[in-house]
Amino acid sequence: MLQPALNIDELTAFLERWAGGPVGGISQFSNGQISSVFAFEVKGDFRAVLRDADPRATNGRYVVRFVPVEHGEGLKKDRFFAPRAAAVGVPVPRVVAYGELRMMVANMNDEDRASNGDGAFPLAYSICDRMPGEHIGDLQDKDRRHLLPAVVETIDRISAIDISDSTGDGWSDSEGNAKHASWLSYIVAESFPEDGGSFYERRRDWFTEGFLEFDVFRHFSDQMMSIASGLPEVDRSVTHNDFGYDNVLVVGSEVSAVLDWDNSIIGDHLYDGAWNDVYASEPDYKRLFAEQYEKTGRDVPSFDDRWRVCQLHVVLQTLGWYGRSHNEAAYHWMKDRMKHLLGEGSAVGRHPGAP
């Protein structure tokens, strides 16, 4: 299941049980693909109401996220990464609560309904402070370009998050650990073989019956591996892996909050810059990050090749996601965007999902 559709009365009752009193101002954010996200506010004397639920409450305004329980590990990652991000100057919301429950979900498919006889569906939730600011929107808009220096600096700070008490590279768990011994071994594991429990083997019907194209995945994977095999090993760094649009708030010319660390991975610190470069046909993120590293004196050996490997990995992951979410228009845009970056096709306009 993707974004769960919840009953507002049941949602209100849950939030009031959590808070210990009445809540209002419930509104759903339109963003999100897996999670349903709502803002709400505790009514009245919020400190008195929240004396048990949140003794450290500062204003009584919160955001609650719900995901299918199978994705609950992602919500737990906020509790690990958020305080560490704050320690290096990255603004993040305080995580107040996490838990699991069953609620009515209107958009269950037939399989979900068959396995949940009472009509309720298992969900995980997290509650955090509501941070000031507006979503960053599309930095391709000229009136948003003034935010670029803050974006580049914030992404650079993210790579300084202390994860010395965790191990491994690749997709991280809720304690910052990943299962691969190195960044290269993670990239190898994420390549596109034809069998052996790979993405293709598990999702073959998305190729044979859907719009995913075997030759496209194979080509991008071969390009990625031909470069990755000659790269030096890189230091372990946190990468947000979804830094943009919905997950960044801004006030004036500053980043006021970085949200939702559930997609974070451990690996090459260039990844978030390359991620943004893939999604935006302009500005030139590669140049901006090169200038940032020159300004701060950060040595980045094999910059060009590492950037390209990150781009190709982002694209392979994203194309697979578009197969799952049945987003054929975005799939073809992303395919054409990567071909252009490789010098194999014409330039494309904006991503069809851009604000």
C-alpha positions in Angstrom: 0.0 0.0 0.0 1.1 3.5 -0.7 -0.2 6.6 1.1 -3.0 5.4 3.5 -6.3 7.2 3.3 -7.5 7.7 6.9 -10.9 8.5 8.5 -10.7 12.0 10.0 -12.9 11.2 13.0 -10.8 8.2 13.9 -7.7 10.2 13.4 -9.0 13.0 15.7 -9.9 10.5 18.4 -6.4 9.0 18.3 -4.7 12.4 18.5 -6.9 13.5 21.4 -6.1 10.2 23.3 -2.4 10.8 22.7 -2.5 14.5 23.7 -4.8 14.0 26.7 -7.2 16.7 25.6 -8.8 18.4 22.6 -7.0 19.0 19.3 -7.9 21.1 16.3 -6.6 22.6 13.1 -6.1 19.2 11.6 -5.0 19.5 7.9 -3.4 17.0 5.6 -0.3 17.8 3.6 -0.6 17.0 -0.1 2.9 15.7 -0.3 4.1 12.2 0.5 4.0 9.0 -1.5 4.1 6.3 1.2 3.1 8.4 4.3 0.0 10.4 5.2 1.0 13.5 7.0 -1.2 15.8 9.1 -0.6 19.0 11.0 -2.6 19.5 14.2 -2.6 21.8 17.3 -3.5 21.1 20.9 -6.3 23.4 22.1 -6.4 25.5 25.3 -3.6 25.5 27.8 -1.4 23.1 25.8 1.2 22.7 28.6 -1.4 21.5 31.0 -3.0 19.2 28.4 0.4 17.8 27.3 1.9 17.4 30.8 2.1 13.6 30.3 2.3 13.3 26.5 5.0 15.9 26.0 6.3 17.7 29.1 8.8 19.7 26.9 6.1 21.1 24.7 6.9 24.6 23.5 3.8 25.6 21.4 1.4 22.7 21.1 1.8 22.4 17.3 2.8 19.1 15.8 3.0 17.0 12.7 1.9 13.3 12.7 3.0 10.8 10.0 1.3 7.4 9.3 2.8 4.7 7.1 2.0 1.0 6.7 3.7 -0.8 9.5 6.1 -2.5 7.1 7.7 0.9 6.6 7.8 1.7 10.3 11.6 1.3 10.5 11.9 4.4 8.4 10.1 6.5 11.0 12.4 5.2 13.7 15.3 6.5 11.7 14.2 10.1 12.5 14.9 9.4 16.2 18.5 8.3 15.4 19.5 10.9 12.8 17.6 14.0 13.9 19.5 14.8 17.2 22.8 14.0 15.4 21.9 16.3 12.6 21.0 19.1 15.1 24.5 18.6 16.6 26.2 19.7 13.4 23.9 22.7 12.8 21.2 21.0 10.6 17.7 22.2 11.8 15.4 19.3 12.5 12.1 18.7 14.3 12.1 17.1 17.7 10.6 13.6 17.6 8.0 13.3 20.4 6.4 9.9 19.9 6.5 6.8 17.9 4.2 3.8 17.9 2.0 1.3 16.1 -1.8 0.9 15.9 -4.6 -0.3 13.7 -6.9 2.2 11.9 -9.5 2.1 9.1 -7.8 2.7 5.7 -10.1 3.5 2.8 -7.7 2.6 0.0 -6.8 -0.9 0.9 -6.4 -3.2 -2.1 -8.0 -6.7 -2.3 -5.0 -8.4 -0.8 -4.9 -6.0 2.1 -8.6 -6.5 2.8 -8.3 -10.3 2.7 -5.5 -10.2 5.3 -7.3 -7.7 7.6 -10.7 -9.2 8.2 -11.8 -6.5 10.7 -11.2 -3.7 8.2 -8.5 -2.1 10.2 -4.9 -1.9 8.9 -1.6 -2.0 10.8 0.1 1.4 10.7 3.2 3.0 12.3 3.1 6.6 13.3 5.5 9.3 14.6 4.7 12.7 16.1 7.2 15.6 15.9 7.2 19.4 16.4 5.8 21.4 13.6 8.7 23.5 12.3 8.5 27.0 10.9 8.8 27.7 7.2 7.4 26.7 3.8 8.4 23.8 1.6 11.3 24.6 -0.5 9.5 24.1 -3.8 11.3 24.0 -7.1 14.7 25.6 -7.1 14.5 25.8 -10.9 12.2 28.8 -10.3 14.2 32.0 -10.6 12.6 33.4 -7.4 14.0 30.4 -5.5 17.5 30.6 -6.7 18.6 32.7 -3.6 18.1 29.5 -1.6 20.8 27.5 -3.4 23.8 28.5 -1.1 21.8 27.4 2.0 20.9 24.2 0.3 24.5 23.3 -0.6 25.8 24.3 2.8 23.1 22.2 4.6 23.8 19.1 2.5 27.5 19.6 3.2 26.7 19.7 6.9 24.7 16.5 6.7 27.8 14.7 5.6 29.4 15.7 8.9 26.9 13.8 11.1 28.7 11.6 13.6 28.0 7.9 12.8 31.2 6.5 14.4 29.1 4.3 16.6 27.5 2.5 13.6 28.9 0.3 10.9 28.4 -0.5 7.2 27.4 1.2 4.0 24.1 1.3 2.1 20.5 1.5 3.3 20.6 2.2 7.0 18.5 0.9 9.8 17.1 2.8 12.8 20.5 2.7 14.5 22.6 3.9 11.6 23.9 0.5 10.7 24.0 -0.9 7.1 24.8 -4.3 5.9 27.5 -3.7 3.3 31.2 -3.6 4.1 31.9 -0.7 1.8 30.3 1.8 -0.5 31.6 -0.1 -3.5 30.1 -3.4 -2.2 26.7 -1.6 -1.8 26.9 -0.3 -5.4 27.8 -3.8 -6.7 24.8 -5.2 -4.8 22.6 -2.6 -6.4 23.6 -3.3 -9.9 21.2 -4.9 -12.3 21.8 -8.7 -12.8 19.2 -10.9 -14.4 18.7 -13.4 -11.7 19.8 -14.5 -8.2 17.1 -12.7 -6.2 17.8 -9.3 -7.8 15.3 -6.5 -8.3 14.6 -7.9 -11.8 14.0 -11.4 -10.5 11.7 -10.2 -7.8 9.8 -7.7 -10.0 9.9 -9.4 -13.3 6.2 -8.7 -14.0 6.9 -4.9 -13.9 9.1 -5.5 -17.0 7.0 -8.1 -18.8 3.6 -6.6 -18.0 4.4 -3.0 -17.1 6.5 -0.2 -18.6 9.9 -0.9 -17.1 12.5 -1.7 -19.8 15.2 -4.3 -19.2 17.6 -2.8 -21.7 17.4 0.6 -20.0 18.2 -0.8 -16.5 21.0 -2.9 -17.9 22.6 0.0 -19.8 22.5 2.3 -16.8 23.8 -0.4 -14.5 26.7 -1.3 -16.8 27.6 2.4 -17.0 27.6 2.6 -13.2 29.7 -0.5 -12.7 32.3 0.4 -15.3 33.0 3.6 -13.4 32.6 2.3 -9.9 35.1 -0.5 -10.3 37.9 2.1 -10.6 36.9 4.4 -7.7 38.8 4.8 -4.4 37.0 3.8 -1.3 35.2 6.7 0.3 34.6 7.6 4.0 31.2 6.7 5.5 28.8 9.7 5.4 25.1 10.2 6.1 23.1 11.1 3.0 19.5 12.1 3.3 18.5 10.6 0.0 15.4 12.8 -0.4 16.6 16.3 0.1 14.2 18.6 -1.7 10.6 19.5 -2.5 8.6 18.1 0.4 11.4 17.5 2.9 13.0 20.8 3.3 11.5 24.0 4.9 12.8 27.5 4.4 12.4 30.9 6.0 13.8 33.8 4.1 17.1 32.6 2.6 17.8 29.9 5.2 16.9 26.3 5.6 14.6 26.1 8.7 14.1 22.3 8.8 15.2 19.1 7.2 12.4 16.5 7.5 11.9 12.7 7.1 15.1 10.8 7.3 13.5 7.5 6.4 15.2 7.1 3.0 18.7 7.9 4.4 21.7 5.8 3.4 25.3 5.6 4.4 27.9 6.2 1.7 29.4 8.8 -0.5 28.8 12.4 0.7 28.3 13.5 -2.9 25.0 11.5 -3.1 22.6 14.2 -2.1 24.1 16.8 -4.5 23.9 14.3 -7.3 20.3 13.4 -6.3 19.3 17.0 -6.7 21.3 17.3 -10.0 19.4 14.4 -11.5 15.9 15.8 -10.6 16.6 19.3 -11.7 17.6 20.1 -15.3 19.0 23.4 -13.9 20.8 24.8 -11.9 24.3 23.2 -12.2 24.5 21.4 -8.8 27.8 19.8 -9.7 29.5 23.2 -10.2 27.9 24.5 -6.9 29.2 21.6 -4.9 32.7 21.8 -6.5 32.8 25.5 -5.5 31.6 24.6 -1.9 34.4 22.1 -1.5 37.0 24.5 -2.9 35.8 27.2 -0.4 35.9 24.8 2.6 39.1 23.1 1.5 37.5 19.7 1.4 39.5 17.2 -0.7 37.2 15.1 -3.0 39.3 12.7 -5.1 37.7 11.3 -8.3 35.0 13.9 -7.9 33.6 13.5 -11.5 33.5 9.7 -11.5 31.9 9.6 -8.0 29.3 12.1 -9.0 28.4 10.0 -12.0 28.1 6.8 -10.1 25.8 8.5 -7.6 23.7 9.9 -10.4 23.3 6.5 -12.0 22.5 4.8 -8.7 19.8 7.5 -8.0 18.3 6.9 -11.4 18.2 3.1 -11.1 16.5 3.4 -7.7 14.0 5.9 -8.9 13.1 4.1 -12.1 12.2 1.1 -9.9 10.1 3.2 -7.6 8.2 4.6 -10.6 7.4 1.1 -11.6 6.0 0.4 -8.2 4.0 3.6 -8.1 2.8 3.2 -11.7 4.2 6.6 -12.7 5.0 6.0 -16.4 5.4 9.7 -17.3 8.0 10.3 -14.6 9.7 7.0 -15.6 10.3 8.2 -19.1 11.4 11.6 -18.0 14.0 10.1 -15.6 15.2 7.7 -18.3 15.6 10.6 -20.8 17.2 12.8 -18.2 19.9 10.2 -17.5 20.5 9.6 -21.2 21.1 13.4 -21.6 23.5 13.4 -18.6 25.4 10.6 -20.3 25.6 12.5 -23.6 23.2 10.1 -25.3 20.1 12.2 -25.7 18.5 15.6 -25.8 17.9 17.9 -22.8 14.6 17.5 -21.0 12.4 20.1 -19.3 11.2 19.9 -15.7 10.3 16.7 -13.9 6.6 16.1 -14.3 6.2 16.0 -10.5 8.0 19.3 -9.9 5.9 21.8 -7.9 
